[in-house]
């Protein structure tokens, strides 16, 4: 059964979500330019063991949005989902969604355990000027309403080849990316302009697993290891051959083993 619902966040914003499967609750948090639809396949693979919640983060899909954006509001959104799940839940976050999960855990949300895939914190301070320049350019493009340019800027920043970006612009995928281009600023605020916040992570007592891909960039793998090491109850796992776009059928058994241990 796949049930579509809406939860009311702390500021009154309605957050659209779907629940499927049966068992202990597990909430999936998508990454940059992701929606509930992005997590559908992973949810299907996890549904035999869990009641899986997938949701459109604020400003995306069927969810509402309230300006100005603040990270604490996204934490409240996740809190509302946990409430819908019965008051506590396991949580999985991908990419920028992984950072949101960490911020929620640090804020004391009733997360029983969490798993993360490649939280994209900067670990090399030499990249920070470039990230600052990206932030300024992204802000300018969105202020001018240049959504296509904002998506292209982000894709180029994360290393997407130019010819692949051009192909994406001609694909059926592009209108959906363009529609949520404004949320690039939201995730950019989540990631921030500072290295891994080791002191804050050290305050999180929740059991957690940080996963990376063996074929991902050195920077992403370094960030995953740094986060796992900083968490008092953290562990690290590498998936051989996987990149930042991890295959759901590879990831699902790893999550199942961790969350049922």
C-alpha positions, 0 to 999 in steps of 0.5 A: 500500500502506498498512501499519500498524505500531508503533514503540517510543519512548525510554521504551518507549511504542508509537507507532502509524503507517502508511506509504504510497507510495514514494520518499524518506521524509516524516513528517507531524506532526498538530496539536492534536486531530489524529491519523494519520487527520487527515493521511490525505488529505494523505498520499494526495496526497503518496504518488505522490512520497514514502513517507509516514508518518502517526502518532498522537502519544502519547496519541492513537488507537492510540498509548500514553501515559506520564505525566507528559507531557514535550516531550522524550518527543514528540521521542523519539517522532518520533526513533523514526519517523525510525528506522523511516523509515531513519535520516533523513527530511523532516518536515512539521508542522501548527500545534502539530505544527509547533512539535514539528518545530522542537523536534526540529530544535533537538534535533538529530534527523536531519531532512533538511528540514522544512515547517511550517504556521502554528506558533501561537507568540504574537507579541504579549505582550499576549495572554500573560496570556490564555494563562496564564488559559487554561492554568490553566482547562484544567488545572482542567477536565482535573483534574476529568475535564471533557473536554467542557469542555476541548475547548470551552474550546480551541475558544473560545480559537482563535475558533470561534463558539459556535454552531459549537461547539454543532453540533460537540458534536452531531456524530459528530466529538465523541466522537473529540475528547473521547477525546483532550482530555487531549492539549490540555495536551500541546500547550499545553506545546509552545506555551508562554507565551513569544513566538517563541524567536528565539535557539533557532530561530537554531541550526537549520541545517536547510532549512525552509519556513514556510507560512501562509494568506492568510485566517488571523488576523494573529497566525498570519501574524505568527508564521509570518513571524517563524519563517521569518525566524529560521531561518538557512535558512528561507523563507516562503510564503503560500497565498492564501485559506487559513485555519488549516484548510488544504486538503490539495489546495492544500498538497500541491503546495507541499510536493511542490515544496519537498521535491523541490527 
